Amino acid sequence: MADAGIKYIPSNTFSYYDQVLDATSMLGAVPPRYGWNGGEIRFDTYFSMARGNASVPAMEMTKWFDTNYHFIVPELGPDVNFSYASHKAVDEYKEAKSLGVDTVPVLVGPVSYLLLSKPAKGVEKTFSLLSLLPKILPIYKEVISELKAAGASWIQFDEPTLVLDLDSHQLQAFTAAYADLESALSGLNVLIDTYFADLTTEAYKTLVGLKGVTAYGLDLVRGTQTIDLVKAGFPEGKYLFAGVVDGRNIWANDLASSLSTLQRLEDIVGKDKLVVSTSCSLLHTAVDLVNETKLDDEIKSWLAFAAQKVVEVNALAKALAGQKDEAFFAANAAAQASRKSSPRVTNEAVQKAAAALKGSDHRRATNVSARLDAQQKKLNLPVLPTTTIGSFPQTLELRRVRREFKANKISEDNYIKAIKEEIKKVVDLQEELDIDVLVHGEPERNDMVEYFGEQLSGFAFTVNGWVQSYGSRCVKPPIIYGDVSRPKPMTVFWSSTAQSMTQRPMKGMLTGPVTILNWSFVRNDQPRYD
């Protein structure tokens, strides 16, 4: 970011597991079962909370809003003794500073932290988590004080829960929290960042009315009505961090369109108060397009990963300041035009089929009881038939076979023979266990989404487009760039092969379309519904 010319560089955004668990550590909110006795939280306690250990289970994990990132849900109650137990935010600010980079430390905001928590075991479900605000704010003040002492001039609080449908009591908590923090924050520039959706009018009024706040970060990609809120009123003298570069997807920004949006915003908030930003953290996109050596050149020209998005932010900021890089903008416009007109994106047959869908096409022609009767006649299953979810362990041997086949080190015949042997083992095991409805174990599949995407047109695949899900667990989402169609059968060969090995019914295994959509980078040139 520093090399690309970015002025406001975040720190404390790296996590060994997830950002909310980091906040839990900072606040010393360790559930008693982990046997932590105070002091600085070390890796053994941190990872016990995340993964569990031999004697106690992990804390619950859930999705971070509607992303594929996950966080460990804080377990809180009236008896939690909060204490400043992880100095990570300050340590990472100092580390960057020692390398010559003055950063903006980022903290999960106090209200969002509580709203994303759950009552601990044994605590009434009706317990008000927001009642803990007075207990956690003193720790936030300690962190702020240390950051100021270390030389920080900016601080960012992520308060993404502001985009949820909050009631007046919840909105009031934001007002109360930042009024309490105001004196601690004096002398610092304070950015409150929101993302992933529009704010309601009430939430926007709450946000821009917060005490001691210098700047507001708004998502102008997913927040489609956000610009109207800003037009209706923006506090004088405050900064707007305008999230015009999409932090959640991998498409190159339409620079001309973003510049026009920024110019409109500049007229409202003032030239020196508008900061070009990404819509959210770049955690949710792949790292660097440079690492993609096998992607088709045309498709590659339509993409921007995190490293490229940082360059886009800088290019837009310079253009806004009257130093437009004409060549960069021209190349971007050419790529945008190529994507709009490419015959690879549009498939007339798919468009016609989608346009011809009627409401009745979304309902089954027969009712459940008729289908159950037909199923029972054919399969003669017991009242409670047994089966498994479907995928059996991917052994090291299996992975080796698939890897060698992909690298052309073994023939297709040898590959098929090895997979058939694995299916036979799985079938035999299930018959031995007297399972009623069998599965083939999916030994041929590398990933439940990628496997199908590789056999569909309109999908592209990266070699290194990894995105953190939590900890060291990463996913490599396929890219849906065009109208999707199925050139040939995808599962019939393996399913029929498996069925030929048994008299019992063999279940065909498909990843559902909604999962494929949600686990992919989707097109941004049409609604997700289409």
C-alpha positions, 0 to 999 in steps of 0.5 A, a space after each residue: 500500500 505504501 509503495 502504491 501511494 496510499 495515504 491511510 494504511 490500516 494496521 491490526 487487520 492481520 489475524 491469526 484466526 479472526 478479528 473478533 477473536 482478537 477483540 475478545 483477547 484484547 478485552 480479556 473475555 476468555 470463557 472460564 473453561 479455558 483456565 486462563 488466569 490473567 496476564 497477556 493472552 498467549 497462543 495456547 489460550 487464543 487457539 483453545 478458544 478458536 479450535 478447542 483442545 483435548 479437554 474443552 470444546 471451541 467457542 461457536 463460529 459463525 459467518 461475518 455478515 454475508 461473507 465467507 469469512 468467519 468469526 468466533 462468537 464472544 460468550 458474555 454475561 454479567 460476571 465477565 471480568 474484562 481486562 486489557 489482555 492483548 496488546 496486538 493493536 498497539 504492537 502492530 502499529 509500532 511494528 509498522 512505524 518502525 518500518 517507516 509506515 504510519 498506519 491507521 490502527 483498526 479496532 472492532 468497535 465496542 457496540 458492534 462487538 457486543 451486538 455480535 456476541 451471545 450470552 454465555 452458557 448459563 446466562 439468560 437468553 434475555 440478558 442485555 449484552 449492551 448492558 456490558 458497554 460501561 465495562 468494556 469502554 475503559 479497556 478501549 480507553 487504555 488501548 486508545 491511550 497507548 496508541 496515542 502515546 505510540 504516535 498514532 494520529 488516526 484510529 478506525 473503529 469498524 461498526 458494521 452492525 450499523 447497517 443492520 435493522 437496529 431499534 432505537 435502543 441499539 442505536 442509542 448505544 452508539 451515541 452513548 459509547 462514543 460520547 463516553 470515549 470522546 475525551 479519550 479520543 481527543 487529539 486523534 482523527 477518528 474514523 467510524 467505518 460501516 460496510 456491506 449495505 446501506 444505512 437506514 436514515 436513522 442509523 445514518 443520523 446516528 452515525 453522523 451525530 457521534 461525538 468526537 468523530 472526524 470521519 465516516 466510511 461508507 460502502 458505495 458499492 453495496 450501499 446503493 442508496 448511500 449517496 442519497 443519504 450524503 446528499 441529504 446532509 453531511 456534517 460540515 468539516 468532516 471527512 468522508 471515506 468513500 468506498 467506491 472500489 469493491 472490496 468483496 469482488 474481483 472485477 476491475 473498477 469502472 474508473 470513469 464511473 467511480 470518478 464521476 461519483 467521487 466528483 459528485 461527492 466532492 461537491 457535497 463534502 468539500 475537496 479536501 475532505 473526500 478520501 477515496 477508499 475500498 468499500 470494505 476490508 480487502 480481506 474478502 478478495 484474492 491477493 494479487 493477480 500477478 500470481 495468476 499465470 494460467 488465466 486467459 488474458 482477456 478475462 485477466 484484463 477484466 479483473 483486479 485482486 487486492 494489490 490491483 484495487 490498491 492501485 485503483 484507489 490511488 489512481 482515482 485519488 490522483 485523478 480527483 486531485 487533477 493528476 489523472 493517469 490518462 493511459 491507465 484510465 484508457 486501458 481500464 475503459 478498453 477492458 470495461 468495453 471488452 467485457 461488455 461486448 465479449 461473446 464469451 459473456 453472453 450465451 443467447 440460448 441461456 438468455 432465452 431460457 432464463 427469459 422464458 421462465 414462468 412462476 409455475 416453473 419454480 413449483 414441482 408438477 407433482 405433490 410430495 405424497 405422489 413422489 413418496 409413493 413412486 419412490 417407495 415402490 421403486 426403492 422399498 426403503 425402511 421408515 427411517 432409512 440410513 445414509 450419509 451426507 456423501 463425501 468420504 475422507 480425501 486421503 493423501 493417496 487420493 490427492 496424489 492420484 488427482 494431482 498426478 493426473 492433472 499434471 499428466 503424470 498418469 494416464 486417464 485409464 490409470 486415473 479412472 482405475 484408481 478412483 473406481 477402486 476407491 469407490 468400491 472400498 466405500 461401497 463395500 464399507 457401507 454395505 458391511 455397515 448395512 446403510 440403506 442409501 449409499 453414496 460413492 464418496 466423491 473421490 474424484 472431487 477436489 472441492 464441492 464448488 470448484 468441481 462443478 464449476 470446472 465443468 460449466 461454461 461461464 466459469 473461470 478458475 484461479 491458481 492462487 486466488 485464495 481468500 481467508 475463511 478463518 485461521 489458516 483455512 482458505 477458499 479459492 472461489 471460482 469466478 462466474 464471468 458469463 452466462 452459465 451452461 452445461 456442455 455435457 453431463 457432469 456426474 453421470 459416469 461416476 454415479 452409474 459406475 458406483 450404482 453398478 457396484 451394488 443392488 442398493 440405491 446409490 444417491 447422486 451428489 450435487 452441490 446446490 446452485 445457491 451454494 455455488 453462487 454464494 461460494 463464487 465471485 459473481 458477476 457485477 453486471 447483472 443482479 444476483 437473482 439473474 
